[in-house]
C-alpha cells in the first residue's frame, strides 16, 4: 500500500475541549505572525485538533507503554536486572473489551489499526519495552518495517533501564541507547529530533530521566524561535497543578522526598534538590511559547488531558492493555468556526 509522504528533519470515558489562542502563520514563510486558535476535543482514545494553522489533514496513531517483555538467550546474562519487569505485563486486560490480552498482541493490533486508517505516522513515546531486550527491539523493528508506516520513536525510562545496574542514570541511558535502541532512531539524535509532517514540526525530546539537559533546551529554543507550528512528543508528562508526581517533568515537588519507587525499581533516588534550572527553563518555555499546538506523552498508564496556560497536553493509556490514541490534525473550516 502506498503511504503518504513523510519528511524527517485502561482508557476512561473522557471528553475534553480546549481552546488556546496562539500566535497566525505567515503563508510565505510558514512562521507565526499573529494570533490563531486551536480547538481540541477528546473522546476516549479519539483526539481531534482543529486550527487554521493546519493546512492538510494529518492522521497519527500514538503508542506509549507497550512494555514488551520478550527475550531470548542473549538476555540470560542480564536476568538479574530484567527479572521483575519480565513478569510485570505478561497478561493484561484489554482497555475496551476487558478480555485478557498481552503486550505483543496489543502492539500488533494497534499497528493493524494504523494500517487500516492509513496513518501518516506512528508516534512511539516510550516504554515500548520493559527493558532493553535485543529480541524485543528486533521484533518491533521488523513489525514497523512490515507495516510500512513512518514512525517517530522517543525512549521511556524502562526502555533503557536494567534494574539494579550500577552507574549514573544519564550514563546508563546513553549506554543502552547506543548498544540496543539506536536503530529505532533512524539516524536521528536519540535525545532530540525534529520531523516535518505536512508543515507541522514534531519535536521528539527524551525526558526519560525526568530532566532536560542544556543541549535539549538549546535545540527546543531554536525551533520555538523559528516560529514554526510545533507538536511536542515526550514520555513523561509535563507538570500540571493537581496532578500526581508522575507528571514529573518540571514538577516543583519532584525530588528525593517524593520518590517512593527507587527501591522497587532499583535505581538512584531522585535528586534531593529536585529539578535542574535547565528543566524548569524548558518547562516555562514550553508553556510560554506561542507556536506549541499540543503536547503528547505517556508514562502514567491512564488517559489524561490538561490545559496549562492555554496549551493542551494529552497523555495516553498504556498500549500493554491495547490502548492508543487516534489523533487527527485537521484544518479549521469556516463552517466550524464560532462567529
N, C-alpha and C positions, 0 to 999 in steps of 0.2 A: 504494500500500500504506500502510495506516495505521501510524504509528510510535508507539512507547511515549512516555509523557510525559517531558519533559526540562526542568528549570528552570535558568536561567542563574544566577546570583548574581554470507655463506654460513652458514645456521643449523646448528650442530653438534648431534649427538645428545646432548643434555644433559638430565639429570634431577637435580633438586634438591629437597630438602624443608627447609622452615624452620618453626620453632615459636617464636613470640615471645609473651611474656606482657606485655600492656599493660593499662592501666587500664580494669569493665563499664559499660555505658551506662545512665543513668537513663531509664526508659521515658517519663517525663513531660516531661523537659527535653531528652532526647537527648544529654545531656552525660555524659562519662565519670566514673564514680564509684569503681569497684572493678576489680580485675584481670580481664582476659579474655584468651582465647587466639586466636591466628591461625595457621592451618595453611596452608602454601604448597607446592604441587607444580608442577614444570615438566618437561615432556617435549617437547623441540624447541620448536616455536612455541606449544604449548598450555600455558597457565598457569591455575592454579586457586587461589583464595583461599577458605578456609572459616573462618567465625567466627560466634559468637553475636551479634556486633555488627552483622552484616549481616542485615537484615530481609527484603529482597527480592533476588531474583537480578538481577544486572547483567551484561550482555554487552558487552564492549569489544573493538574491533579497533584495535590500536595500530600506528601507522606512523611510521617515522623514516628519514631519509636516502634519500629517493627520488632526489634530485639531478637534477631535471628541468632540461634544458639548452635547452629550446625557446625560440626568439626570433624576432623579425620585424624589419622595417625600423626600428622605434623603438629597437632595440638597437644600431644601427650606430654611433652616436656613442660607445658605451661598449665597443666591440670590444677596445680596448687593455686594458681592465680585466676582460673576461669571457672572453678567448680561451682561456686554459688550461682553465678549468672547463667551457667549452662543448664541449671534446673529451674530458673525463675519463671520462664514463659513457655514451658513445653506444651501446655494446654491452656487455652483461653476461652472466653465466652464471646461470641460474635456480638458486636455493638448493636446490630439490628435484629437479627433472627434469634438471639440468645441461645443459639446452639453451640456446641463445643467446636472449637477450631484451634488453629495453631499459627505461629508467625509465618511459616513457609507458605501455607495455604493462603493466608491473608494477603501476603505480598503478591503472590501470583494472581489472585482475584482482582487486586487493585490495578495491577498492570493491564489486565484484560479490560477492566473498565476504562482505563486511559486510552486503550486502543479503540474501544467501542465508540467513545465520544470524540475520537480524533484529536486528542490533546496536542497543543503546541509544545508543551514542555511538562516534564515531571519534576517537581521540586522535592528533594530528599534532604530534610533538615535535621538529620542527626539521630543517633541511637538506632540506626538501621541494624546494627549488630550489638549483641550483648557484651562482646569482647572482640578483639581483632583477630578473628579466626581466618586463616588463609582460605580454607574451604568455603566459608560463608561469603567472603568477599568475592572470590572467583565465581561463585554461583550467582550472586547479584549482578556482576558484570555480564555474565552470559545471558541472563534474563533481560537485562536492559538492551543488550545488543540485539537479541531476538525480536524484541518489541519494536525497535527502530524509532523510538520517540526520543528527541533530545531531552537531556536531563541536567539538572544542577544539583550538586552534592556539597553539603557542608557538614562537618563532623559534630557529633554529640559527645557528651562526656563518657559514655560507655563504649563508643566505637574504638577508642584507643586505650582504654583503661583495663589493665590486668590487675585485679585487686590484690593488694599486698606487695606489689613490686616496688622496690625502694627507688627513690630519686625524686627530684623536684618535678612538680606536676607539669610545668611547661616543657621541661626536657623530655619527660615520658610521652607527652603528646607529640612532640616533634619526632621522637624516635619511632613510634608506631605508625605515624602518618607516613614517614619515609619508608619503613620496612613493609608495610601492608596496604595502606589506604591510597597511596599515591596514584594508582591508575584511575581511581574514581574521579580525580580532579581534571582529567582530560587535558593535561598540560598547563593548567592554571595554578596560580598560587593557592595552596591549601587554606591559608588563613584569611584570604581576601581576594575576591574575584568579581568582575563585572560582566554581565551578559545583556546584550541589547536585543530585546524581543519586540519587534514592531514599534520601535521608538520609545519603549519604556525600559529603563535601566534597572535590572535586577542585581542587587548587590548581595553576595553571599559572604557573610563575615562570621568567622569562627569565634564564638564566645563560650566554648565548651568548658573553659576553666572558670567561668563566671566573669572573667575580666576581659578588657580590651587593652591591647598594647599600643605603644606610640605609633608604630608603623601603620596599624589598622586605622587609628584616628586620622592620620595624615591622608591615607587612602580615601577614607569616607569623606573627609572635608573637601578633597579635590572634586569629588563627584557632586557634592552639595553645591559647591561654588560654581560648577559648570552650568547650573540652572536647569539641568535635565530632570524630567519626572522619574522618581525613584521608588522602587519597592525593595524593602529590606528583608533579607532572609537570615534568621539566626536560630540556633537551637533553643537556648534558654530565654524565656520571655523577659522583656524589659519591665522593670518595676512599675507597678500601678498601685496607688494607695488603696488599702483594704484587702489586697491580695496576700497570699501566703509567701513565705520566704523563698519558695521555689521560683517565684518571679524575681530571680536573683541577680539580674544584670542591672546595675545602677541602684540597687536597693539599699537605702541608708541603714537598714537593720541587719544586712548581711555581714557575717563575721564569725569569729570563734564562739561567741556566746550563743549564737543561734544555730550552730552546726550540730545537729543531732545524729547525723548518719555517718560520720567519718570512721567510726569503729566498724560499723556494719560493712561499709564499702572499702575498708582497709586502705585509706588514703590519708594524705596530710590534712590536718584540720584547717578550715578557712582562717585567713589571717586575723590576728587579734584586732587590728585597726580597721578592718573592713576593706572596702574597695580602694584602689589607687585613684589619684586625682584624674588620671587619664580616662578611666572607666566612667567617672562622673562627668567629665567633659564630653565624652561620647554620648552618654545618655542625654545630656542637656542639648547637644547639637541635634540629635535625632528629633526631639520634640519641639525644637525651635525652628527647624528647617522648613522653608516654605514649599519645597518640592517633594516631600515624602507623601506618597499616595497611601501606602499601607505597610504594615509590619506583619510578618508571618513567622510563627515559632512552633515549638513542640514541648517536649520535656515533662510536662505535668500530667500527661495521660488523661486529659479532660478538655472538652471543648470550652473555649472561653473567648469573650470579646471584651476589650477595654477601649475606651476613648480617652486619651490623655492629651490635653491641650489641643483638642481637635484632630489628633492623629489616631487612626484606628489600628489596633493590634489584635490579630486573630490567632488563636492557639488551637492546634489540632489534637483530638483524642488520639490514642495510640493505635498504630497500624497492626500491632500484635493481636488486637481484638478485631481487626478488619476495618478499622476506621480510616478515613482520609478526608480531605477537603476537595470539593468540586467547585473550582473558582472560575468565574467569568469576569474579565475586564471588558467593559462594553462602552461604546460611545454614547454620550447622553443625547438622545434625540429630542427634538423640540416638543414632541407630544408628551414627553415625560416630565418636562420642566415645570416647576411651580412658578406661576406668574405673580 
